[in-house]
Amino acid sequence: MGSPTLNWAAMFGIGFGSRRSMEVLRVDKKEILDVEEVADLLSVSPWTVREQARQGRLPGRKVGKEWRFSRQGLLDWLREGIGVSDPMD
């Protein structure tokens, strides 16, 4: 059986190297942010982003040694004040 990624791509008619797959990749890049992009979005330092994420005050996931953040998750967090106990430094 193929990998889940290949099956997902086949389900939606997305071939690797096709124009459609490149459009999906561009959308994914905008939806998932790294530490520097989050720092720019929130107007704080990358160090603050890492510390707040490590302490569970900022919604994100560690993938290997790197933090990744959902743009929509961050916007929801800002709007709703999810998990906010202390202001960001």
Backbone atoms as SQL, in Angstrom:
CREATE TABLE atoms (id INTEGER PRIMARY KEY, chain TEXT, resi INTEGER, resn TEXT, atom TEXT, x REAL, y REAL, z REAL);
INSERT INTO atoms VALUES
  (1, 'A', 1, 'MET', 'N', 0.851, -1.187, 0.000),
  (2, 'A', 1, 'MET', 'CA', 0.000, 0.000, 0.000),
  (3, 'A', 1, 'MET', 'C', 0.889, 1.240, 0.000),
  (4, 'A', 2, 'GLY', 'N', 0.496, 2.278, -0.711),
  (5, 'A', 2, 'GLY', 'CA', 1.280, 3.508, -0.803),
  (6, 'A', 2, 'GLY', 'C', 1.220, 4.317, 0.474),
  (7, 'A', 3, 'SER', 'N', 2.052, 5.325, 0.528),
  (8, 'A', 3, 'SER', 'CA', 2.066, 6.185, 1.704),
  (9, 'A', 3, 'SER', 'C', 0.785, 7.011, 1.768),
  (10, 'A', 4, 'PRO', 'N', 0.382, 7.490, 2.969),
  (11, 'A', 4, 'PRO', 'CA', -0.821, 8.322, 3.083),
  (12, 'A', 4, 'PRO', 'C', -0.765, 9.563, 2.216),
  (13, 'A', 5, 'THR', 'N', 0.415, 10.131, 2.053),
  (14, 'A', 5, 'THR', 'CA', 0.545, 11.330, 1.244),
  (15, 'A', 5, 'THR', 'C', 0.213, 11.028, -0.213),
  (16, 'A', 6, 'LEU', 'N', 0.725, 9.914, -0.713),
  (17, 'A', 6, 'LEU', 'CA', 0.446, 9.548, -2.093),
  (18, 'A', 6, 'LEU', 'C', -1.031, 9.243, -2.274),
  (19, 'A', 7, 'ASN', 'N', -1.638, 8.531, -1.326),
  (20, 'A', 7, 'ASN', 'CA', -3.058, 8.219, -1.426),
  (21, 'A', 7, 'ASN', 'C', -3.893, 9.491, -1.375),
  (22, 'A', 8, 'TRP', 'N', -3.558, 10.409, -0.500),
  (23, 'A', 8, 'TRP', 'CA', -4.282, 11.685, -0.404),
  (24, 'A', 8, 'TRP', 'C', -4.175, 12.432, -1.717),
  (25, 'A', 9, 'ALA', 'N', -2.985, 12.487, -2.254),
  (26, 'A', 9, 'ALA', 'CA', -2.776, 13.201, -3.510),
  (27, 'A', 9, 'ALA', 'C', -3.574, 12.546, -4.629),
  (28, 'A', 10, 'ALA', 'N', -3.599, 11.227, -4.668),
  (29, 'A', 10, 'ALA', 'CA', -4.348, 10.521, -5.708),
  (30, 'A', 10, 'ALA', 'C', -5.845, 10.776, -5.564),
  (31, 'A', 11, 'MET', 'N', -6.334, 10.819, -4.325),
  (32, 'A', 11, 'MET', 'CA', -7.757, 11.052, -4.085),
  (33, 'A', 11, 'MET', 'C', -8.208, 12.378, -4.681),
  (34, 'A', 12, 'PHE', 'N', -7.358, 13.372, -4.625),
  (35, 'A', 12, 'PHE', 'CA', -7.719, 14.696, -5.104),
  (36, 'A', 12, 'PHE', 'C', -7.165, 14.981, -6.497),
  (37, 'A', 13, 'GLY', 'N', -6.613, 13.962, -7.127),
  (38, 'A', 13, 'GLY', 'CA', -6.124, 14.126, -8.492),
  (39, 'A', 13, 'GLY', 'C', -4.916, 15.027, -8.587),
  (40, 'A', 14, 'ILE', 'N', -4.096, 15.001, -7.555),
  (41, 'A', 14, 'ILE', 'CA', -2.916, 15.864, -7.548),
  (42, 'A', 14, 'ILE', 'C', -1.699, 14.998, -7.820),
  (43, 'A', 15, 'GLY', 'N', -1.063, 15.221, -8.945),
  (44, 'A', 15, 'GLY', 'CA', 0.153, 14.490, -9.269),
  (45, 'A', 15, 'GLY', 'C', 1.362, 15.296, -8.843),
  (46, 'A', 16, 'PHE', 'N', 2.391, 14.610, -8.405),
  (47, 'A', 16, 'PHE', 'CA', 3.589, 15.317, -7.997),
  (48, 'A', 16, 'PHE', 'C', 4.227, 15.967, -9.211),
  (49, 'A', 17, 'GLY', 'N', 4.598, 17.216, -9.077),
  (50, 'A', 17, 'GLY', 'CA', 5.184, 17.967, -10.171),
  (51, 'A', 17, 'GLY', 'C', 4.140, 18.660, -11.033),
  (52, 'A', 18, 'SER', 'N', 2.879, 18.410, -10.754),
  (53, 'A', 18, 'SER', 'CA', 1.831, 19.072, -11.535),
  (54, 'A', 18, 'SER', 'C', 1.643, 20.498, -11.046),
  (55, 'A', 19, 'ARG', 'N', 0.991, 21.300, -11.858),
  (56, 'A', 19, 'ARG', 'CA', 0.708, 22.684, -11.465),
  (57, 'A', 19, 'ARG', 'C', -0.160, 22.717, -10.214),
  (58, 'A', 20, 'ARG', 'N', -1.146, 21.808, -10.127),
  (59, 'A', 20, 'ARG', 'CA', -2.047, 21.757, -8.980),
  (60, 'A', 20, 'ARG', 'C', -1.259, 21.454, -7.694),
  (61, 'A', 21, 'SER', 'N', -0.316, 20.535, -7.738),
  (62, 'A', 21, 'SER', 'CA', 0.450, 20.213, -6.524),
  (63, 'A', 21, 'SER', 'C', 1.275, 21.413, -6.088),
  (64, 'A', 22, 'MET', 'N', 1.762, 22.209, -7.032),
  (65, 'A', 22, 'MET', 'CA', 2.537, 23.393, -6.674),
  (66, 'A', 22, 'MET', 'C', 1.647, 24.426, -5.996),
  (67, 'A', 23, 'GLU', 'N', 0.377, 24.539, -6.424),
  (68, 'A', 23, 'GLU', 'CA', -0.553, 25.461, -5.780),
  (69, 'A', 23, 'GLU', 'C', -0.803, 25.033, -4.340),
  (70, 'A', 24, 'VAL', 'N', -0.956, 23.747, -4.112),
  (71, 'A', 24, 'VAL', 'CA', -1.180, 23.232, -2.761),
  (72, 'A', 24, 'VAL', 'C', 0.031, 23.530, -1.894),
  (73, 'A', 25, 'LEU', 'N', 1.223, 23.346, -2.426),
  (74, 'A', 25, 'LEU', 'CA', 2.438, 23.618, -1.655),
  (75, 'A', 25, 'LEU', 'C', 2.517, 25.081, -1.255),
  (76, 'A', 26, 'ARG', 'N', 2.140, 26.001, -2.149),
  (77, 'A', 26, 'ARG', 'CA', 2.183, 27.423, -1.805),
  (78, 'A', 26, 'ARG', 'C', 1.201, 27.740, -0.686),
  (79, 'A', 27, 'VAL', 'N', 0.024, 27.161, -0.715),
  (80, 'A', 27, 'VAL', 'CA', -0.966, 27.392, 0.332),
  (81, 'A', 27, 'VAL', 'C', -0.441, 26.859, 1.656),
  (82, 'A', 28, 'ASP', 'N', 0.116, 25.630, 1.650),
  (83, 'A', 28, 'ASP', 'CA', 0.641, 25.044, 2.875),
  (84, 'A', 28, 'ASP', 'C', 1.736, 25.922, 3.468),
  (85, 'A', 29, 'LYS', 'N', 2.589, 26.474, 2.639),
  (86, 'A', 29, 'LYS', 'CA', 3.684, 27.300, 3.139),
  (87, 'A', 29, 'LYS', 'C', 3.132, 28.512, 3.883),
  (88, 'A', 30, 'LYS', 'N', 2.030, 29.077, 3.401),
  (89, 'A', 30, 'LYS', 'CA', 1.443, 30.238, 4.046),
  (90, 'A', 30, 'LYS', 'C', 0.688, 29.865, 5.318),
  (91, 'A', 31, 'GLU', 'N', 0.163, 28.673, 5.387),
  (92, 'A', 31, 'GLU', 'CA', -0.636, 28.256, 6.533),
  (93, 'A', 31, 'GLU', 'C', 0.220, 27.801, 7.711),
  (94, 'A', 32, 'ILE', 'N', 1.386, 27.263, 7.423),
  (95, 'A', 32, 'ILE', 'CA', 2.280, 26.777, 8.474),
  (96, 'A', 32, 'ILE', 'C', 3.473, 27.718, 8.551),
  (97, 'A', 33, 'LEU', 'N', 3.683, 28.280, 9.733),
  (98, 'A', 33, 'LEU', 'CA', 4.718, 29.295, 9.924),
  (99, 'A', 33, 'LEU', 'C', 5.856, 28.768, 10.783),
  (100, 'A', 34, 'ASP', 'N', 7.057, 29.291, 10.566),
  (101, 'A', 34, 'ASP', 'CA', 8.186, 28.977, 11.433),
  (102, 'A', 34, 'ASP', 'C', 8.347, 30.088, 12.476),
  (103, 'A', 35, 'VAL', 'N', 9.328, 29.946, 13.319),
  (104, 'A', 35, 'VAL', 'CA', 9.534, 30.882, 14.431),
  (105, 'A', 35, 'VAL', 'C', 9.711, 32.316, 13.942),
  (106, 'A', 36, 'GLU', 'N', 10.509, 32.509, 12.909),
  (107, 'A', 36, 'GLU', 'CA', 10.774, 33.862, 12.425),
  (108, 'A', 36, 'GLU', 'C', 9.507, 34.516, 11.860),
  (109, 'A', 37, 'GLU', 'N', 8.711, 33.727, 11.134),
  (110, 'A', 37, 'GLU', 'CA', 7.467, 34.273, 10.571),
  (111, 'A', 37, 'GLU', 'C', 6.468, 34.638, 11.670),
  (112, 'A', 38, 'VAL', 'N', 6.417, 33.818, 12.727),
  (113, 'A', 38, 'VAL', 'CA', 5.533, 34.120, 13.857),
  (114, 'A', 38, 'VAL', 'C', 6.019, 35.377, 14.574),
  (115, 'A', 39, 'ALA', 'N', 7.325, 35.499, 14.745),
  (116, 'A', 39, 'ALA', 'CA', 7.890, 36.685, 15.388),
  (117, 'A', 39, 'ALA', 'C', 7.501, 37.942, 14.607),
  (118, 'A', 40, 'ASP', 'N', 7.582, 37.880, 13.286),
  (119, 'A', 40, 'ASP', 'CA', 7.169, 39.025, 12.453),
  (120, 'A', 40, 'ASP', 'C', 5.677, 39.299, 12.608),
  (121, 'A', 41, 'LEU', 'N', 4.879, 38.242, 12.591),
  (122, 'A', 41, 'LEU', 'CA', 3.428, 38.389, 12.703),
  (123, 'A', 41, 'LEU', 'C', 3.030, 39.039, 14.025),
  (124, 'A', 42, 'LEU', 'N', 3.693, 38.636, 15.115),
  (125, 'A', 42, 'LEU', 'CA', 3.341, 39.119, 16.457),
  (126, 'A', 42, 'LEU', 'C', 4.171, 40.319, 16.906),
  (127, 'A', 43, 'SER', 'N', 5.144, 40.726, 16.103),
  (128, 'A', 43, 'SER', 'CA', 6.043, 41.841, 16.438),
  (129, 'A', 43, 'SER', 'C', 6.776, 41.600, 17.758),
  (130, 'A', 44, 'VAL', 'N', 7.336, 40.402, 17.877),
  (131, 'A', 44, 'VAL', 'CA', 8.172, 40.048, 19.022),
  (132, 'A', 44, 'VAL', 'C', 9.434, 39.375, 18.489),
  (133, 'A', 45, 'SER', 'N', 10.363, 39.074, 19.364),
  (134, 'A', 45, 'SER', 'CA', 11.606, 38.434, 18.935),
  (135, 'A', 45, 'SER', 'C', 11.394, 36.927, 18.745),
  (136, 'A', 46, 'PRO', 'N', 12.230, 36.315, 17.895),
  (137, 'A', 46, 'PRO', 'CA', 12.166, 34.856, 17.754),
  (138, 'A', 46, 'PRO', 'C', 12.391, 34.145, 19.095),
  (139, 'A', 47, 'TRP', 'N', 13.245, 34.687, 19.937),
  (140, 'A', 47, 'TRP', 'CA', 13.487, 34.095, 21.253),
  (141, 'A', 47, 'TRP', 'C', 12.181, 34.039, 22.059),
  (142, 'A', 48, 'THR', 'N', 11.415, 35.127, 22.033),
  (143, 'A', 48, 'THR', 'CA', 10.144, 35.177, 22.763),
  (144, 'A', 48, 'THR', 'C', 9.175, 34.129, 22.221),
  (145, 'A', 49, 'VAL', 'N', 9.117, 33.983, 20.901),
  (146, 'A', 49, 'VAL', 'CA', 8.237, 32.975, 20.309),
  (147, 'A', 49, 'VAL', 'C', 8.616, 31.588, 20.816),
  (148, 'A', 50, 'ARG', 'N', 9.923, 31.256, 20.770),
  (149, 'A', 50, 'ARG', 'CA', 10.372, 29.930, 21.234),
  (150, 'A', 50, 'ARG', 'C', 10.056, 29.715, 22.712),
  (151, 'A', 51, 'GLU', 'N', 10.332, 30.690, 23.527),
  (152, 'A', 51, 'GLU', 'CA', 10.082, 30.562, 24.968),
  (153, 'A', 51, 'GLU', 'C', 8.595, 30.407, 25.276),
  (154, 'A', 52, 'GLN', 'N', 7.764, 31.223, 24.652),
  (155, 'A', 52, 'GLN', 'CA', 6.321, 31.148, 24.890),
  (156, 'A', 52, 'GLN', 'C', 5.766, 29.808, 24.410),
  (157, 'A', 53, 'ALA', 'N', 6.252, 29.315, 23.271),
  (158, 'A', 53, 'ALA', 'CA', 5.805, 28.010, 22.769),
  (159, 'A', 53, 'ALA', 'C', 6.275, 26.898, 23.703),
  (160, 'A', 54, 'ARG', 'N', 7.521, 26.963, 24.136),
  (161, 'A', 54, 'ARG', 'CA', 8.074, 25.943, 25.036),
  (162, 'A', 54, 'ARG', 'C', 7.285, 25.877, 26.339),
  (163, 'A', 55, 'GLN', 'N', 6.834, 27.018, 26.823),
  (164, 'A', 55, 'GLN', 'CA', 6.083, 27.089, 28.077),
  (165, 'A', 55, 'GLN', 'C', 4.594, 26.799, 27.885),
  (166, 'A', 56, 'GLY', 'N', 4.178, 26.555, 26.643),
  (167, 'A', 56, 'GLY', 'CA', 2.781, 26.239, 26.368),
  (168, 'A', 56, 'GLY', 'C', 1.869, 27.452, 26.313),
  (169, 'A', 57, 'ARG', 'N', 2.435, 28.628, 26.243),
  (170, 'A', 57, 'ARG', 'CA', 1.637, 29.864, 26.193),
  (171, 'A', 57, 'ARG', 'C', 1.291, 30.280, 24.763),
  (172, 'A', 58, 'LEU', 'N', 1.940, 29.693, 23.799),
  (173, 'A', 58, 'LEU', 'CA', 1.724, 30.015, 22.394),
  (174, 'A', 58, 'LEU', 'C', 1.445, 28.697, 21.673),
  (175, 'A', 59, 'PRO', 'N', 0.345, 28.608, 20.906),
  (176, 'A', 59, 'PRO', 'CA', 0.010, 27.332, 20.267),
  (177, 'A', 59, 'PRO', 'C', 0.963, 26.987, 19.134),
  (178, 'A', 60, 'GLY', 'N', 1.653, 25.883, 19.278),
  (179, 'A', 60, 'GLY', 'CA', 2.579, 25.429, 18.255),
  (180, 'A', 60, 'GLY', 'C', 2.981, 23.996, 18.520),
  (181, 'A', 61, 'ARG', 'N', 3.692, 23.417, 17.597),
  (182, 'A', 61, 'ARG', 'CA', 4.175, 22.043, 17.714),
  (183, 'A', 61, 'ARG', 'C', 5.648, 22.002, 17.355),
  (184, 'A', 62, 'LYS', 'N', 6.365, 21.179, 18.060),
  (185, 'A', 62, 'LYS', 'CA', 7.765, 20.973, 17.732),
  (186, 'A', 62, 'LYS', 'C', 7.843, 19.808, 16.749),
  (187, 'A', 63, 'VAL', 'N', 8.469, 20.062, 15.615),
  (188, 'A', 63, 'VAL', 'CA', 8.673, 19.052, 14.591),
  (189, 'A', 63, 'VAL', 'C', 10.174, 18.853, 14.489),
  (190, 'A', 64, 'GLY', 'N', 10.633, 17.743, 15.041),
  (191, 'A', 64, 'GLY', 'CA', 12.075, 17.548, 15.151),
  (192, 'A', 64, 'GLY', 'C', 12.618, 18.568, 16.133),
  (193, 'A', 65, 'LYS', 'N', 13.543, 19.386, 15.690),
  (194, 'A', 65, 'LYS', 'CA', 14.113, 20.424, 16.552),
  (195, 'A', 65, 'LYS', 'C', 13.516, 21.801, 16.277),
  (196, 'A', 66, 'GLU', 'N', 12.580, 21.875, 15.359),
  (197, 'A', 66, 'GLU', 'CA', 12.020, 23.154, 14.933),
  (198, 'A', 66, 'GLU', 'C', 10.569, 23.312, 15.369),
  (199, 'A', 67, 'TRP', 'N', 10.164, 24.535, 15.684),
  (200, 'A', 67, 'TRP', 'CA', 8.776, 24.841, 16.000),
  (201, 'A', 67, 'TRP', 'C', 8.027, 25.192, 14.730),
  (202, 'A', 68, 'ARG', 'N', 6.771, 24.740, 14.658),
  (203, 'A', 68, 'ARG', 'CA', 5.876, 25.092, 13.560),
  (204, 'A', 68, 'ARG', 'C', 4.549, 25.547, 14.153),
  (205, 'A', 69, 'PHE', 'N', 3.915, 26.503, 13.476),
  (206, 'A', 69, 'PHE', 'CA', 2.701, 27.121, 13.984),
  (207, 'A', 69, 'PHE', 'C', 1.677, 27.241, 12.867),
  (208, 'A', 70, 'SER', 'N', 0.432, 27.012, 13.204),
  (209, 'A', 70, 'SER', 'CA', -0.662, 27.217, 12.268),
  (210, 'A', 70, 'SER', 'C', -1.037, 28.699, 12.291),
  (211, 'A', 71, 'ARG', 'N', -1.049, 29.318, 11.125),
  (212, 'A', 71, 'ARG', 'CA', -1.427, 30.729, 11.057),
  (213, 'A', 71, 'ARG', 'C', -2.830, 30.920, 11.646),
  (214, 'A', 72, 'GLN', 'N', -3.781, 30.056, 11.256),
  (215, 'A', 72, 'GLN', 'CA', -5.144, 30.175, 11.755),
  (216, 'A', 72, 'GLN', 'C', -5.192, 29.929, 13.262),
  (217, 'A', 73, 'GLY', 'N', -4.408, 28.977, 13.740),
  (218, 'A', 73, 'GLY', 'CA', -4.354, 28.716, 15.181),
  (219, 'A', 73, 'GLY', 'C', -3.864, 29.927, 15.958),
  (220, 'A', 74, 'LEU', 'N', -2.874, 30.610, 15.422),
  (221, 'A', 74, 'LEU', 'CA', -2.365, 31.821, 16.076),
  (222, 'A', 74, 'LEU', 'C', -3.386, 32.941, 16.055),
  (223, 'A', 75, 'LEU', 'N', -4.068, 33.101, 14.920),
  (224, 'A', 75, 'LEU', 'CA', -5.086, 34.147, 14.829),
  (225, 'A', 75, 'LEU', 'C', -6.244, 33.867, 15.790),
  (226, 'A', 76, 'ASP', 'N', -6.633, 32.587, 15.901),
  (227, 'A', 76, 'ASP', 'CA', -7.678, 32.208, 16.863),
  (228, 'A', 76, 'ASP', 'C', -7.217, 32.485, 18.284),
  (229, 'A', 77, 'TRP', 'N', -5.965, 32.151, 18.566),
  (230, 'A', 77, 'TRP', 'CA', -5.386, 32.358, 19.897),
  (231, 'A', 77, 'TRP', 'C', -5.402, 33.842, 20.255),
  (232, 'A', 78, 'LEU', 'N', -5.034, 34.683, 19.305),
  (233, 'A', 78, 'LEU', 'CA', -5.048, 36.123, 19.549),
  (234, 'A', 78, 'LEU', 'C', -6.465, 36.642, 19.787),
  (235, 'A', 79, 'ARG', 'N', -7.388, 36.203, 18.945),
  (236, 'A', 79, 'ARG', 'CA', -8.765, 36.684, 19.020),
  (237, 'A', 79, 'ARG', 'C', -9.457, 36.209, 20.303),
  (238, 'A', 80, 'GLU', 'N', -9.236, 34.961, 20.676),
  (239, 'A', 80, 'GLU', 'CA', -9.967, 34.375, 21.787),
  (240, 'A', 80, 'GLU', 'C', -9.194, 34.376, 23.106),
  (241, 'A', 81, 'GLY', 'N', -7.922, 34.699, 23.062),
  (242, 'A', 81, 'GLY', 'CA', -7.123, 34.678, 24.285),
  (243, 'A', 81, 'GLY', 'C', -6.936, 33.277, 24.815),
  (244, 'A', 82, 'ILE', 'N', -6.826, 32.279, 23.909),
  (245, 'A', 82, 'ILE', 'CA', -6.692, 30.876, 24.307),
  (246, 'A', 82, 'ILE', 'C', -5.392, 30.670, 25.066),
  (247, 'A', 83, 'GLY', 'N', -5.500, 30.132, 26.274),
  (248, 'A', 83, 'GLY', 'CA', -4.320, 29.733, 27.046),
  (249, 'A', 83, 'GLY', 'C', -3.447, 30.876, 27.501),
  (250, 'A', 84, 'VAL', 'N', -3.976, 32.061, 27.564),
  (251, 'A', 84, 'VAL', 'CA', -3.155, 33.209, 27.948),
  (252, 'A', 84, 'VAL', 'C', -3.206, 33.356, 29.462),
  (253, 'A', 85, 'SER', 'N', -2.035, 33.257, 30.094),
  (254, 'A', 85, 'SER', 'CA', -1.984, 33.482, 31.533),
  (255, 'A', 85, 'SER', 'C', -1.151, 34.725, 31.856),
  (256, 'A', 86, 'ASP', 'N', -0.106, 34.922, 31.090),
  (257, 'A', 86, 'ASP', 'CA', 0.758, 36.096, 31.262),
  (258, 'A', 86, 'ASP', 'C', 0.952, 36.743, 29.891),
  (259, 'A', 87, 'PRO', 'N', 1.094, 38.069, 29.862),
  (260, 'A', 87, 'PRO', 'CA', 1.380, 38.710, 28.574),
  (261, 'A', 87, 'PRO', 'C', 2.737, 38.251, 28.061),
  (262, 'A', 88, 'MET', 'N', 2.883, 38.289, 26.748),
  (263, 'A', 88, 'MET', 'CA', 4.186, 37.916, 26.151),
  (264, 'A', 88, 'MET', 'C', 5.207, 38.977, 26.529),
  (265, 'A', 89, 'ASP', 'N', 6.410, 38.511, 26.818),
  (266, 'A', 89, 'ASP', 'CA', 7.504, 39.422, 27.200),
  (267, 'A', 89, 'ASP', 'C', 8.010, 40.189, 26.008);
